[in-house]
Amino acid sequence: MTNTLGYTDQLKYSMAGLRVLENALGAAKACYRAYDTEKRTSLGAGSTIRIVRPTALGAPQALGTGTATALAPEGLEMTLSFAREKNFEVTDTDFAYSGQALIDMHIPRAIYSLVNEMDQNIWAAAYKGTPWVNNTASTAIGVADLAALSRILEERGVPIADSANMWGLIGPTEREALIQLAAFSQQQGAGESGVAVQRTGQFSELKYGFNMFSSANRPTHTPGTMADAAGVAAAALIGATSLPVSSVSSSGTVKAGDSFSIAGHTQRYVITADATATTGTIVLSFAPGLEAATAGSEVVTIDVEGTKVKQSVFMHSEYIAFAMGPLPEYSNMGAQIATATDPRTGLSVRTSYGWNQASKKLLFSVDILYGIKVLNPNMAVRSRQA
């Protein structure tokens, strides 16, 4: 059974890993932190959990005249697709004398490696999950771009005043450009926070409505070859997530993360699966579902921007969910295994060690299990830069 609190010889290593994980979270801290509503104590790779999405409360009403909104959060399924491990070996003699060193040095490094990969997976899901895009006005991102990104989100109904949950996920190139602006790094433009940026090169507080998070894991996107192609939609029902489009390049391609628009629709759509045209027709898989039925004559414009390929993401936390699950503790397996789970955040780490007969060393493993799911494609926008 998963250990939530308490100590055993092995559990202290898992608890140490959990503490490091809580402090080392990167892009995950910008996500909606979902949890398994069934609160199961043992899950495996590919397990499906039930998470909830917050209820929309609707418009305010006159005092004393309104009807209370029944809180009925929408239940969603999330697959814990990522079961990841980081292993290292130590001799039995070294292990006997270096238990604390494992905690102080090796376990944190294992966690940092796992978190770095976690960031890459979150970012890939985040940029491929929203259809809304903004190309930077010049080569580098600037204040005008931040204002445009905020406007796009506000137009989509995102509560941009909810500043604690507004995030800008950017890369080193974008950070380099922003910290050189007076609005970010000079006292006369940014006050004392500008002075702090000069000292650290990092963002210390909210800027233009966004909490900035910079990482080298900011992705670049390789688009399809059907650049700005105009095609004709087939007839499809409202809510459909697949649409044949004819009169396009005979062998053109689209990639997951490309986007398109349909004449007469206010909603844009993001392509969720790679596809190749056959004899002038391509079948697009996309999200969200069609806002209105198509009659079969609407013009479809496919956007596969090939120059501005660096993908920063500006979003509200409820755009994308992140959840972890506790891995099982096996008994009678010839190994010491313990899982530590924070009951408040749902973060979970398993550690184990056992004798490796082949190498004559102790094999130590740090393991995590997590899932990522886009909740609302309209609560984020990509900033595309060359």
Secondary structure, DSSP 8 states (H G I E B T S, - for coil): --BSS---TTHHHHHHHHHHHHHH--GGGGSEE---TT--S---TT-EEEEEE-----S---TTT--------EEEEEE--EEEEEEEEE-HHHHHH-HHHIIIIIHHHHHHHHHHHHHHHHHHHHHTS---EEE-SSSS--HHHHHHHHHHHHHTT--TT-GGGEEEEE-HHHHHHHTTSHHHH-HHHHTHHHHHHHHHSS--S-BTTBEEEE-TT--B----S-TTEEEEE--B-TT-SEEEEESS-TT-EE-TT-EEEETT-S--EEE-S-EE-BTTEEEEEEES--SS-B-S--EEEEE--SS--EEEEEEEGGGEEEEE------SSSSEEEEEEE-TTT--EEEEEEEEETTTTEEEEEEEEEEEEEES-GGGEEEEEE-
